[in-house]
């Protein structure tokens, strides 16, 4: 029963406007190899910066590079549309996870910023 509902939810997520927009914008942004490489580096730097913060450290070089790449990506329409669509999809997935966690009384405090 639960697995059937999970499959139903996964189908609904795949058919959602947020996911469809994400896939369309990803395809456009990743069609350009330079843009694709910059987006991948941007994501890696984001993870590196978050890891440093969790450890109580500050990586100035990482933050500076992250900011510069972010500025370049904002000037690229395909990249900025993709990053916005990615953000919206992540918000939706986060909300779904919170709803599920609340149903079984799991504390998500560690995941909140």
Kinemage of the C-alpha trace (Angstrom):
@kinemage 1
@onewidth
@group {chain A} dominant
@subgroup {mainchain}
@vectorlist {calphas} color= white
{ca unk a 1} P 0.000 0.000 0.000
{ca unk a 2} L 2.698 2.513 1.000
{ca unk a 3} L 4.873 1.559 -1.962
{ca unk a 4} L 1.926 1.964 -4.313
{ca unk a 5} L 1.337 5.471 -2.964
{ca unk a 6} L 5.052 6.252 -3.272
{ca unk a 7} L 4.952 5.175 -6.925
{ca unk a 8} L 1.847 7.318 -7.416
{ca unk a 9} L 3.610 10.288 -5.824
{ca unk a 10} L 6.712 9.749 -7.983
{ca unk a 11} L 4.526 9.737 -11.097
{ca unk a 12} L 2.838 12.951 -9.977
{ca unk a 13} L 6.235 14.562 -9.340
{ca unk a 14} L 7.456 13.544 -12.796
{ca unk a 15} L 4.314 15.062 -14.322
{ca unk a 16} L 4.502 18.269 -12.279
{ca unk a 17} L 5.036 21.623 -13.933
{ca unk a 18} L 8.082 22.208 -11.730
{ca unk a 19} L 9.787 19.049 -12.978
{ca unk a 20} L 8.843 19.600 -16.621
{ca unk a 21} L 10.193 23.155 -16.501
{ca unk a 22} L 13.353 21.911 -14.789
{ca unk a 23} L 14.001 19.310 -17.498
{ca unk a 24} L 13.296 21.760 -20.342
{ca unk a 25} L 15.559 24.447 -18.929
{ca unk a 26} L 18.263 21.904 -18.100
{ca unk a 27} L 18.279 20.663 -21.684
{ca unk a 28} L 18.664 24.210 -23.013
{ca unk a 29} L 21.357 25.209 -20.524
{ca unk a 30} L 23.356 21.984 -20.897
{ca unk a 31} L 23.303 22.203 -24.698
{ca unk a 32} L 26.222 24.620 -24.347
{ca unk a 33} L 29.245 22.770 -22.926
{ca unk a 34} L 30.715 25.911 -21.328
{ca unk a 35} L 27.449 26.706 -19.551
{ca unk a 36} L 27.132 23.089 -18.460
{ca unk a 37} L 30.657 23.112 -17.024
{ca unk a 38} L 30.041 26.399 -15.187
{ca unk a 39} L 26.797 25.100 -13.672
{ca unk a 40} L 28.521 21.915 -12.525
{ca unk a 41} L 31.368 23.917 -10.981
{ca unk a 42} L 28.815 26.235 -9.348
{ca unk a 43} L 27.074 23.241 -7.753
{ca unk a 44} L 30.382 21.775 -6.552
{ca unk a 45} L 31.385 25.093 -5.019
{ca unk a 46} L 27.997 25.345 -3.297
{ca unk a 47} L 28.544 21.940 -1.675
{ca unk a 48} L 32.101 22.877 -0.715
{ca unk a 49} L 30.919 26.120 0.877
{ca unk a 50} L 28.143 24.331 2.783
{ca unk a 51} L 30.579 21.680 4.028
{ca unk a 52} L 32.923 24.404 5.272
{ca unk a 53} L 30.052 26.136 7.084
{ca unk a 54} L 28.996 22.890 8.769
{ca unk a 55} L 32.558 22.492 10.007
{ca unk a 56} L 32.537 26.064 11.283
{ca unk a 57} L 35.072 27.206 8.722
{ca unk a 58} L 34.991 29.951 6.136
{ca unk a 59} L 36.519 29.333 2.725
{ca unk a 60} L 36.976 32.822 1.292
{ca unk a 61} L 38.476 31.602 -1.993
{ca unk a 62} L 35.551 29.252 -2.540
{ca unk a 63} L 33.009 31.957 -1.719
{ca unk a 64} L 34.681 34.423 -4.059
{ca unk a 65} L 34.745 31.914 -6.934
{ca unk a 66} L 31.134 30.946 -6.201
{ca unk a 67} L 30.069 34.588 -6.366
{ca unk a 68} L 31.926 35.209 -9.630
{ca unk a 69} L 30.478 32.136 -11.325
{ca unk a 70} L 27.023 33.067 -10.018
{ca unk a 71} L 27.332 36.507 -11.598
{ca unk a 72} L 28.374 34.981 -14.938
{ca unk a 73} L 25.496 32.492 -14.833
{ca unk a 74} L 22.987 35.249 -14.063
{ca unk a 75} L 23.968 36.957 -17.305
{ca unk a 76} L 23.256 33.771 -19.254
{ca unk a 77} L 19.504 33.496 -19.790
{ca unk a 78} L 19.468 29.707 -20.248
{ca unk a 79} L 21.595 29.182 -17.139
{ca unk a 80} L 19.601 31.562 -14.954
{ca unk a 81} L 16.284 30.009 -16.063
{ca unk a 82} L 17.664 26.559 -15.285
{ca unk a 83} L 18.927 27.578 -11.828
{ca unk a 84} L 15.564 29.167 -11.015
{ca unk a 85} L 13.702 26.037 -12.171
{ca unk a 86} L 16.085 23.881 -10.145
{ca unk a 87} L 15.433 26.031 -7.075
{ca unk a 88} L 11.651 25.765 -7.500
{ca unk a 89} L 11.855 21.974 -7.902
{ca unk a 90} L 14.018 21.700 -4.782
{ca unk a 91} L 11.566 23.823 -2.789
{ca unk a 92} L 8.710 21.537 -3.836
{ca unk a 93} L 10.687 18.385 -2.978
{ca unk a 94} L 11.689 19.891 0.356
{ca unk a 95} L 8.066 20.674 1.143
{ca unk a 96} L 7.036 17.103 0.284
{ca unk a 97} L 9.788 15.728 2.503
{ca unk a 98} L 8.697 17.980 5.381
{ca unk a 99} L 5.099 16.782 5.023
{ca unk a 100} L 6.250 13.159 5.136
{ca unk a 101} L 8.566 13.786 8.082
{ca unk a 102} L 5.837 15.565 10.049
{ca unk a 103} L 3.484 12.628 9.499
{ca unk a 104} L 5.862 10.330 11.376
{ca unk a 105} L 7.196 12.960 13.799
{ca unk a 106} L 10.752 13.249 12.517
{ca unk a 107} L 12.647 16.385 13.537
{ca unk a 108} L 14.123 18.119 10.483
{ca unk a 109} L 15.753 20.898 12.495
{ca unk a 110} L 19.198 19.838 11.351
{ca unk a 111} L 18.197 20.362 7.714
{ca unk a 112} L 16.851 23.868 8.158
{ca unk a 113} L 19.078 26.872 7.526
